[in-house]
Amino acid sequence: MARDTGAQCKQCRREGQKLFLKGERCLTDKCGVERRSYPPGEH
């Protein structure tokens, strides 16, 4: 079974919602979803 070991904040931004993969960081203002509301990649 494959495991995605990439950036967890990038996964949250790709889905468009908080997945709480970083634990406490997702509850603060440093969360990637709150700082960048757009998905990762070219924009």
C-alpha positions as CSV (number, residue, x, y, z in Angstrom):
1,M,0.0,0.0,0.0
2,A,1.4,3.4,-0.9
3,R,1.8,6.2,1.5
4,D,2.0,9.9,0.6
5,T,4.9,11.4,2.6
6,G,4.7,14.8,1.0
7,A,3.6,18.1,2.5
8,Q,0.5,17.7,4.6
9,C,-0.5,21.3,4.3
10,K,-0.5,20.9,0.5
11,Q,-2.9,18.0,0.8
12,C,-5.3,20.1,2.8
13,R,-5.1,22.9,0.3
14,R,-5.7,20.5,-2.6
15,E,-8.9,19.2,-0.9
16,G,-10.0,22.7,0.0
17,Q,-10.7,21.9,3.7
18,K,-8.8,21.2,6.9
19,L,-7.7,17.5,7.2
20,F,-5.9,18.1,10.5
21,L,-2.8,16.2,9.3
22,K,-0.5,18.5,11.2
23,G,-2.4,18.3,14.5
24,E,-2.3,21.5,16.6
25,R,-1.0,23.6,13.7
26,C,-4.3,23.3,11.9
27,L,-6.0,25.0,14.8
28,T,-3.8,28.1,14.6
29,D,-3.5,31.0,12.1
30,K,-0.5,29.3,10.5
31,C,-2.7,26.7,8.8
32,G,-2.1,26.5,5.0
33,V,-5.8,26.5,4.2
34,E,-6.3,29.8,6.0
35,R,-3.1,31.5,4.7
36,R,-3.6,30.4,1.1
37,S,-7.2,29.6,0.1
38,Y,-6.2,28.5,-3.4
39,P,-5.0,25.0,-4.3
40,P,-1.3,24.3,-4.8
41,G,0.3,24.5,-8.3
42,E,0.3,27.1,-11.0
43,H,-2.2,29.9,-10.4
